[in-house]
């Protein structure tokens, strides 16, 4: 919940009361100009002028051009409010396919020990990063065929968002650890939730994404931490090519080469093992 303090008088005329009541009835704290036009029968210009007055009175907060949120009455004289950042992330994509991903999904699934300061959203549409009242939202392009392994997360009793499931979150972390704080954070998350992860699903997702670096990293980490069986890891090993990749793509290309998993170990095994001992 993000808000700032100010002291204008909050007043609701008949039209404003009608709008607010209807939005509450529709369970729409966040809304757009088209909602004002639909509910009040205003044209675009009049809708813009109307909502500008509501913002001035502190009844509504402007989140970005064309996107607004009702300020809850219980906040009293507070006039700037952004609501729950996970719900806001859903609204910022404006009906495009999306899911909360990477570091944000890791936090939802209990894979982190520190709160995440950035909201990560995977989306088919290319969207520029945006900051709303101090919270940064980053949008990560995702192929349409990679929209699988998703589930719903209830933020409140009324609001839910789409998030990658535990196994898909792991795969995304191995593919793009730079959006999760680095590979060491991904590994820590895997270790924290190792009892809950379904190994068969994890392997299935890795092969479905079909990114060589993901298959290599997953196989190595499963072996290092003794996750799954030897037969499970053999499935991954059978899909390797001769190309070598860095274990952690964020770190420099240094360290010894491991032929078994076609990896350059630029993050030493003892360092990875020490992560889970702390």
Secondary structure as UniProt FT lines:
FT   STRAND          3..5
FT   HELIX           14..25
FT   TURN            26..27
FT   STRAND          30..32
FT   HELIX           33..40
FT   HELIX           44..57
FT   STRAND          60..64
FT   TURN            65..66
FT   STRAND          67..70
FT   HELIX           73..75
FT   TURN            76..77
FT   STRAND          78..81
FT   HELIX           85..92
FT   TURN            93..95
FT   STRAND          98..100
FT   HELIX           102..108
FT   TURN            109..110
FT   STRAND          118..123
FT   STRAND          130..132
FT   TURN            133..134
FT   STRAND          135..141
FT   HELIX           144..146
FT   STRAND          150..154
FT   STRAND          160..164
FT   HELIX           166..175
FT   HELIX           177..179
FT   TURN            180..181
FT   HELIX           183..192
FT   TURN            193..196
FT   HELIX           199..209
FT   HELIX           212..224
FT   TURN            225..226
FT   HELIX           230..237
FT   TURN            238..239
FT   STRAND          245..246
FT   TURN            249..250
FT   STRAND          257..258
FT   HELIX           259..261
FT   STRAND          263..264
FT   HELIX           269..277
//
